[in-house]
C-alpha cells in the first residue's frame, strides 16, 4: 500500500498551543503505524508563513515579516521534533520551491479558464491605510447574529464574505472600516459543484462525521466563487499580467502546500512524488474542524481542475480542545503553549493525554488535574510499573538474562488479535479506542504478575516463576511494537533494554538468554502540587499560558 499523510500547516505568527497539537498528532501516529506495517509512506506538512497577521506582528515589533515567519517556523519545527513527529518533510510556504511551484499551478488554473477577474467591493481601513484580510474584519454574523470574523463564523460555522458582516470593525485598530472597489481574480468554484457533489458521494464514507455534515451543508447552500488574490504586501506574487501587485490568497497557496511539499521532498530525494498523488494511493488529511471546507471542497476542486491527481479520501478533522473548561483564546492568552509544556513534561506524557482525550467526535477538555493524574496513574502506575518491576526482577534474580519459558497459545492469540484490532482502529482514525485496547492489555498484565507472585515462587516453584517472568517479558516486547505509534520515546527505551531491533507490526518473541541492559524508569512521578501551581499560572492575569 502507498500512503500519503498531510498534516495541516500551522500559522507561523505565534507559538503552537495544545489545541494545535490535538488536531495534528494523529498524522504522526498514522505515519508511524503504516511504516511499522512496511507500507510506503509520505508524511508532509510545513509552516504557513504568509498573510496579514504576520505583517501586523512585524509592524508591531518593528521587523520584517520574514523575521517573524522565520522565528516561529523554527520554534514550531523544534516543537514537532521534541514531540517525535516523523515528517518526511516539514517545509514552509515562504521557501523558493513552494513559491515557484504555486505560481506554476496558478498559471494552470488560468489556462484552464478557472480564474475570472472581477471588480469587487472590499473592506478598507482608512486608519490602517490598507485593505483588510477577511479575518481582520469583525462584527456580527448575518446568519446567527453571534460575534464573527470576516471569513467564517465559529459559532454556526458559516463561510462568510467580509462584506456580509454586520457592524463591521477593524480588528487591528477598532475603527469602522469603509468599502472600496478593487479588482481581483476569482476561482470559479460554483461551476464545479456537480463534480464536488460526486466526489462527496464517493469518498465521504471515510470522513469523520463533522466533515460529512459541514460539507453537506455547504453543498446544500450552493458553492460560491472565491477570490484567489488579495491586496497584501506579504505573500506570493500573482504571476499574471495586470495583477503583479497582488498576492495569491493564502487559502489557495497554503492548501496546495501538500502537493508542493511532496514535489519538494521528491526533488531532495531524487524520487518521484507522483505515486503519492496517483491511482492506488490512500491519503489522510489531518486537521482541525475549522479547516474542513478547505480539505473537502477547496482542495478537491483545485486538484480536479489541475487534473490527474488522487483526491483526498480520508478526512480526520478534530473537534475543539478546551482548557480547564474554557475555550482556547490566544488573544486573552487562555492557552497552554507547547514550548512551555515541553520544557516541563515528557513528550510521551503529552502525546498520551492528547490521544486518550482526543476530540474525535466531540469537544474535549484539558485540565491539569486530569493530565497529571493520567501520567501518574496510567503511564507510571500501570505501564511504567509493569515494565519496570518485570525487568528489574530479571536483572536482580536472573543475572539480567531472560529466563526460559514458552509463549502460551492463548497469549499469542490475544496479542495477534490486539495487533489486528489496534491496526484496524488506527486506520479508521479511532485512536482513543486503539490506545485504550493496548492499555487494557497492560492492566491485564499487571494482574497476571500479581497473581503469579514471582517474588514468592522464585523460591517455592522456580519453574513457574521463570515461566511467569518469560511471559511478562514477551508482553513488554510486544508493547514496544504496539505502543510505538503512540508513545515512541518510552518504547525506544524498552527496545534498547531488551536489545530489540527496529519495531514492526506483528507478534514478536524474545528468546530466552538475552542479556538485557539496566532498565530505565519510563516515567518519573509528577508531584500533585503541580496541579495548583499550573492552574495558578494559567489564571494569573495577563499570563494565561506562561508565554
C-alpha positions in Angstrom: 0.0 0.0 0.0 1.1 3.6 -0.7 0.0 6.1 1.9 0.1 9.9 1.8 -0.4 11.8 5.0 -0.9 15.6 5.0 -0.8 17.4 8.3 -2.4 20.9 8.5 0.1 23.7 8.1 0.4 25.8 11.4 0.4 29.5 11.0 3.8 31.0 11.8 2.7 34.1 13.6 2.9 32.7 17.1 3.6 29.6 19.3 1.7 26.4 19.0 -0.7 25.5 21.8 -2.3 22.3 22.8 -5.3 22.9 20.5 -3.0 22.8 17.6 -1.3 19.6 18.8 -4.5 17.6 19.4 -5.5 18.2 15.8 -2.1 17.4 14.3 -0.9 14.5 16.4 -2.9 11.8 14.6 -0.8 12.4 11.5 2.4 11.2 13.2 0.5 8.3 14.7 -0.7 7.2 11.3 2.8 7.6 9.7 4.5 5.5 12.4 1.9 2.8 12.2 2.0 2.4 8.4 5.8 2.4 8.4 5.7 -0.4 11.1 3.5 -2.4 8.6 6.1 -1.9 5.9 3.9 0.4 3.8 5.4 3.2 1.6 4.6 6.4 3.4 5.0 10.1 2.6 4.1 12.4 5.5 4.4 16.2 4.9 3.5 19.5 6.3 5.0 22.9 6.9 4.6 26.4 8.3 2.1 28.8 6.7 4.4 31.9 6.6 2.2 34.4 4.7 -0.8 36.6 5.5 -1.9 39.7 7.3 -1.3 38.6 10.9 2.4 38.1 10.3 2.6 41.6 8.7 0.8 43.2 11.6 3.0 41.4 14.2 6.1 42.5 12.2 4.9 46.1 12.3 4.3 46.0 16.0 7.8 44.6 16.6 9.5 46.9 14.0 10.9 44.0 12.0 10.2 42.5 8.6 7.5 39.8 8.1 10.3 37.4 7.2 11.8 37.7 10.6 8.5 36.8 12.3 7.8 33.9 10.0 11.4 32.5 10.4 11.2 32.8 14.2 8.0 30.9 14.6 8.8 28.4 11.8 12.0 27.4 13.7 10.1 27.2 17.0 7.3 25.2 15.6 9.6 22.8 13.8 11.6 22.3 17.1 8.4 21.5 19.0 7.4 18.8 16.4 10.9 17.4 16.7 10.7 17.3 20.5 7.3 15.6 20.3 8.7 12.9 18.0 6.8 13.9 14.8 8.3 11.9 11.9 7.6 14.2 8.9 9.3 13.2 5.7 9.4 16.9 5.0 8.4 19.8 7.1 8.5 22.8 4.7 7.4 26.4 4.7 5.3 28.5 2.3 7.9 31.3 2.0 10.5 29.0 0.6 11.5 29.4 -3.1 10.4 25.9 -4.1 6.8 26.4 -2.8 6.6 29.9 -4.3 7.6 28.8 -7.8 5.5 25.6 -7.7 2.4 27.5 -6.6 2.9 30.1 -9.3 3.1 27.3 -12.0 -0.1 25.7 -10.6 -1.8 29.1 -10.5 -1.0 29.7 -14.2 -2.5 26.2 -15.0 -5.7 27.3 -13.2 -5.7 30.4 -15.5 -5.0 28.3 -18.6 -8.0 26.1 -17.7 -10.2 29.2 -17.6 -11.0 28.8 -13.9 -9.8 32.3 -12.8 -12.0 35.3 -13.7 -11.3 38.9 -13.0 -13.9 40.8 -11.1 -14.2 44.3 -9.8 -15.4 44.0 -6.2 -16.1 46.0 -3.1 -13.7 45.2 -0.3 -13.3 46.3 3.3 -10.7 49.1 3.7 -9.5 50.7 6.9 -8.6 54.3 6.5 -6.8 54.5 9.8 -4.6 51.5 8.9 -4.3 52.6 5.2 -4.9 49.1 3.9 -7.5 46.6 2.7 -8.3 44.2 5.5 -7.8 40.5 5.3 -11.1 38.6 6.0 -10.1 37.6 9.5 -9.4 41.2 10.4 -13.0 42.3 9.8 -15.0 41.6 12.9 -18.7 42.1 13.7 -21.9 40.1 13.9 -22.6 37.0 11.8 -25.5 37.7 9.3 -26.9 34.2 9.9 -26.8 33.7 13.6 -26.0 37.2 15.0 -23.1 36.0 17.1 -19.7 37.7 17.0 -17.7 36.5 14.0 -14.8 37.4 11.8 -14.9 38.0 8.1 -14.1 34.6 6.8 -16.0 32.2 9.0 -18.4 32.2 12.0 -17.0 29.9 14.7 -20.5 29.8 16.3 -22.5 28.5 13.4 -19.6 27.5 11.0 -21.0 29.6 8.1 -18.4 30.6 5.5 -18.6 34.4 5.2 -17.7 37.2 3.0 -16.4 40.3 5.0 -19.0 42.4 3.3 -21.7 40.4 4.9 -20.5 41.1 8.4 -22.9 43.4 10.4 -21.4 46.2 12.5 -18.0 45.9 10.9 -14.9 47.0 12.7 -11.2 46.7 12.1 -9.7 44.1 14.4 -6.3 46.0 14.2 -7.4 49.4 15.4 -11.1 49.1 16.3 -12.3 51.8 13.9 -15.2 51.3 11.5 -13.8 50.4 8.0 -15.2 51.6 4.7 -15.9 49.7 1.5 -13.8 50.4 -1.6 -13.6 48.9 -5.1 -10.7 46.8 -6.3 -10.1 44.1 -8.9 -9.3 40.5 -8.0 -9.2 37.1 -9.6 -11.9 34.6 -8.6 -11.8 30.9 -8.7 -15.0 29.7 -10.4 -15.9 27.2 -7.6 -19.6 27.5 -8.2 -19.4 25.8 -11.6 -17.6 22.8 -10.0 -20.5 22.0 -7.7 -21.6 18.8 -9.6 -18.0 17.5 -9.5 -17.7 18.2 -5.8 -21.0 16.6 -5.1 -19.9 13.4 -7.0 -16.6 13.5 -5.1 -18.5 13.8 -1.8 -20.8 10.8 -2.6 -17.8 8.7 -3.5 -15.4 9.5 -0.6 -17.3 10.8 2.4 -17.8 7.3 3.9 -14.2 7.6 5.1 -14.6 11.0 6.7 -15.4 12.0 10.3 -19.0 13.0 11.0 -18.2 16.7 11.4 -16.7 16.8 7.9 -19.6 15.0 6.4 -22.2 17.3 8.0 -20.4 20.5 7.3 -19.7 19.6 3.7 -23.3 18.6 3.2 -24.4 21.9 4.4 -22.0 23.9 2.1 -23.2 21.9 -0.9 -26.9 22.4 0.1 -26.3 26.1 0.3 -24.5 26.1 -3.0 -20.8 26.7 -3.6 -19.7 30.3 -4.4 -16.8 31.6 -6.4 -14.0 32.6 -4.2 -11.3 35.3 -4.5 -7.8 33.9 -5.0 -5.9 37.2 -4.9 -5.6 39.9 -2.2 -4.2 43.4 -1.8 -1.5 42.5 0.6 2.2 43.4 0.9 3.4 39.9 2.0 2.9 36.7 0.1 3.4 35.0 -3.3 3.2 37.4 -6.2 0.5 36.7 -8.8 2.3 35.6 -12.0 -0.2 37.1 -14.4 -0.1 40.4 -16.3 -2.1 43.2 -14.7 -2.1 41.6 -11.3 1.6 41.8 -10.4 0.9 44.0 -7.4 -1.5 41.4 -5.9 -0.7 38.4 -3.8 -2.1 34.9 -4.1 -4.6 34.4 -1.3 -3.2 32.2 1.4 -6.1 29.8 1.4 -5.1 28.8 -2.2 -1.3 28.6 -1.8 -1.3 27.0 1.7 -3.7 24.2 0.8 -1.6 23.5 -2.3 1.3 23.0 0.1 0.5 19.3 0.4 1.3 18.9 -3.3 4.3 21.3 -3.4 5.8 19.7 -0.3 5.5 16.3 -2.0 7.3 17.7 -5.0 10.0 19.3 -2.9 10.6 16.1 -1.0 10.9 14.2 -4.3 13.4 16.7 -5.6 15.5 16.4 -2.5 15.5 12.6 -2.5 15.7 12.1 -6.2 12.4 10.2 -6.2 9.0 10.6 -7.8 6.2 12.3 -6.0 3.5 11.2 -8.5 3.0 7.8 -6.9 1.7 9.6 -3.8 -0.9 11.5 -5.8 -2.0 8.9 -8.3 -4.2 5.9 -8.5 -3.9 3.3 -5.7 -2.7 5.7 -3.0 -4.6 6.1 0.3 -4.5 9.6 1.5 -5.1 11.0 5.0 -5.6 14.7 5.7 -5.3 15.6 9.4 -6.5 19.0 10.7 -8.9 20.8 13.0 -12.6 21.3 12.5 -12.1 24.9 11.3 -10.2 23.7 8.3 -12.8 21.2 7.0 -14.0 23.1 3.9 -10.5 23.7 2.7 -9.9 19.9 2.6 -13.3 18.6 1.5 -14.2 21.4 -1.1 -11.4 23.7 -2.0 -8.5 21.3 -2.3 -10.5 18.7 -4.3 -11.8 21.4 -6.6 -8.3 22.7 -7.2 -7.0 19.2 -7.9 -9.9 18.4 -10.2 -9.1 21.5 -12.3 -5.4 20.8 -12.4 -6.2 17.2 -13.4 -4.6 13.8 -12.8 -4.5 13.8 -9.0 -5.8 11.4 -6.5 -8.4 13.3 -4.4 -8.4 13.4 -0.5 -10.1 10.2 0.6 -9.6 10.1 4.4 -10.5 13.3 6.3 -9.6 13.3 10.0 -11.0 16.6 11.3 -10.8 17.0 15.1 -13.3 18.9 17.2 -12.1 21.6 19.6 -10.0 21.4 22.7 -11.0 23.5 25.8 -8.6 24.4 28.6 -10.0 24.0 32.1 -13.5 24.1 30.8 -13.0 27.3 28.7 -12.5 27.8 25.0 -8.9 28.5 24.0 -8.3 32.2 23.3 -4.9 33.3 22.1 -6.0 37.0 22.3 -6.8 36.5 26.0 -3.8 34.3 26.4 -6.0 31.4 27.6 -3.9 28.7 26.2 -1.2 26.2 27.2 1.8 26.8 24.9 3.7 23.9 23.6 7.2 25.2 24.2 6.4 25.7 27.9 4.7 22.3 28.1 7.7 20.5 26.5 10.1 22.2 28.9 8.4 20.7 31.9 6.8 17.4 30.9 7.8 14.3 29.0 6.7 14.2 25.3 5.1 10.8 25.7 3.0 12.1 28.6 1.7 14.9 26.4 1.1 12.5 23.5 -0.7 10.0 25.7 -3.1 12.6 27.2 -3.8 14.2 23.8 -4.7 10.8 22.3 -6.6 9.4 25.2 -8.7 12.6 25.4 -8.7 13.4 21.7 -11.8 15.3 20.4 -12.5 12.8 17.7 -16.3 13.1 17.9 -16.9 16.0 20.3 -15.1 18.8 22.0 -12.8 17.7 24.8 -11.2 19.3 27.8 -7.6 19.6 29.1 -7.3 20.0 32.9 -4.1 20.0 34.8 -5.6 17.6 37.4 -6.6 15.1 34.7 -3.2 15.4 32.9 -1.1 14.8 36.0 -3.3 12.1 37.3 -3.2 10.3 34.0 0.5 10.5 34.0 0.9 9.1 37.5 -1.9 6.6 37.1 -1.9 5.1 33.6 1.7 5.8 32.4 3.6 5.5 35.7 1.3 3.3 37.7 0.2 0.9 35.0 2.5 0.9 32.0 5.8 2.0 33.7 5.2 -0.1 36.8 4.6 -3.3 34.8 7.7 -2.8 32.6 10.0 -1.8 35.5 9.1 -4.4 38.0 9.4 -7.2 35.4 12.8 -6.1 34.0 14.2 -5.3 37.5 13.2 -8.8 38.5 15.1 -10.2 35.5 18.1 -8.1 36.4 18.1 -8.9 40.1 17.2 -12.7 40.1 18.3 -13.9 36.7 21.6 -12.0 36.3 20.0 -9.8 33.6 19.1 -12.8 31.4 15.6 -13.5 30.2 14.6 -16.9 31.7 13.4 -19.8 29.7 9.7 -20.4 29.0 7.1 -20.8 26.3 4.5 -18.4 24.9 1.1 -19.9 25.8 -1.2 -20.2 22.8 -3.9 -18.1 24.5 -1.4 -15.3 25.0 -0.2 -15.5 21.4 -3.8 -15.3 20.2 -4.5 -12.4 22.5 -1.5 -10.5 21.1 -2.2 -11.3 17.5 -5.8 -10.2 17.9 -4.7 -7.0 19.6 -2.4 -6.2 16.6 -5.3 -6.7 14.3 -7.9 -4.7 16.1 -5.5 -1.9 17.1 -4.4 -1.5 13.5 -7.9 -1.5 12.2 -8.9 1.2 14.6 -5.8 3.3 13.8 -6.6 3.1 10.0 -10.2 4.3 10.7 -9.0 7.2 12.9 -10.3 5.7 16.1 -7.1 6.4 18.1 -8.6 6.7 21.5 -10.2 3.3 21.3 -7.0 1.8 19.9 -4.9 3.2 22.7 -7.4 2.0 25.3 -7.2 -1.5 23.9 -3.4 -1.6 24.4 -3.8 -0.3 28.0 -6.4 -3.0 28.7 -3.6 -5.5 27.9 -1.3 -3.6 30.3 -3.8 -3.7 33.1 -4.3 -7.5 32.5 -0.6 -8.0 32.6 -0.2 -6.3 35.9 -2.9 -8.6 37.3 -1.1 -11.6 35.9 2.1 -10.5 37.6 0.4 -10.1 40.9 -1.4 -13.4 40.6 1.7 -15.3 39.7 3.6 -13.8 42.7 7.1 -14.3 41.3 8.6 -12.8 44.5 7.4 -16.0 46.3 7.6 -18.6 43.6 11.3 -17.9 42.7 12.0 -19.9 45.9 8.9 -22.2 46.2 8.5 -23.0 42.5 11.3 -21.7 40.3 9.9 -23.2 37.1 6.6 -21.3 37.5 8.5 -18.2 38.4 10.6 -18.4 35.2 7.6 -19.0 33.1 5.7 -16.1 34.5 8.7 -13.7 34.0 9.2 -15.0 30.5 5.6 -14.3 29.7 5.7 -10.8 31.1 8.9 -10.1 29.1 7.1 -11.2 25.9 4.2 -8.8 26.7 6.7 -6.0 27.2 8.5 -6.8 23.9 5.1 -6.6 22.1 4.2 -3.4 23.9 7.4 -1.9 22.3 5.6 -2.5 18.9 2.0 -1.8 19.8 2.7 1.5 21.6 5.4 2.7 19.1 2.9 4.9 17.2 1.5 6.4 20.4 4.5 6.6 22.8 7.7 6.4 20.8 10.2 7.6 23.4 9.2 5.0 26.1 9.0 2.2 23.6 12.5 3.1 22.4 13.8 2.7 26.0 12.2 -0.8 26.1 13.8 -1.9 22.9 17.2 -0.7 24.0 16.8 -2.6 27.3 15.7 -5.8 25.5 18.3 -5.3 22.7 15.5 -5.5 20.1 15.8 -4.5 16.5 13.6 -1.9 14.8 9.9 -2.3 15.7 7.3 -3.9 13.3 3.6 -4.6 13.4 3.4 -8.2 14.3 3.8 -10.7 17.1 7.4 -10.9 18.4 9.1 -13.4 20.7 12.3 -12.5 22.6 14.5 -15.6 23.0 15.5 -16.8 26.5 19.0 -16.0 27.5 19.0 -12.4 26.1 21.1 -10.2 28.3 19.1 -7.1 29.0 20.5 -3.7 29.7 19.8 -2.0 33.0 16.2 -0.8 32.8 15.4 2.9 32.9 12.4 4.3 34.7 10.0 5.1 31.9 8.0 7.9 33.6 9.1 9.9 36.7 6.3 10.7 39.2 4.9 14.3 38.9 4.2 15.9 42.3 0.5 16.6 42.9 1.3 20.1 44.0 2.0 20.9 40.4 -1.8 20.9 39.7 -2.3 24.0 41.8 0.9 25.7 40.6 -0.1 25.2 36.9 -3.6 26.4 37.5 -2.3 29.5 39.3 -0.1 30.3 36.3 -2.9 29.8 33.9 -5.3 32.0 35.8 -2.8 34.7 36.6 -3.9 37.9 35.0 -2.1 38.7 31.8 -0.2 35.4 31.8 -2.7 32.8 30.5 -0.1 30.2 29.5 3.3 31.3 30.8 4.2 32.8 27.4 
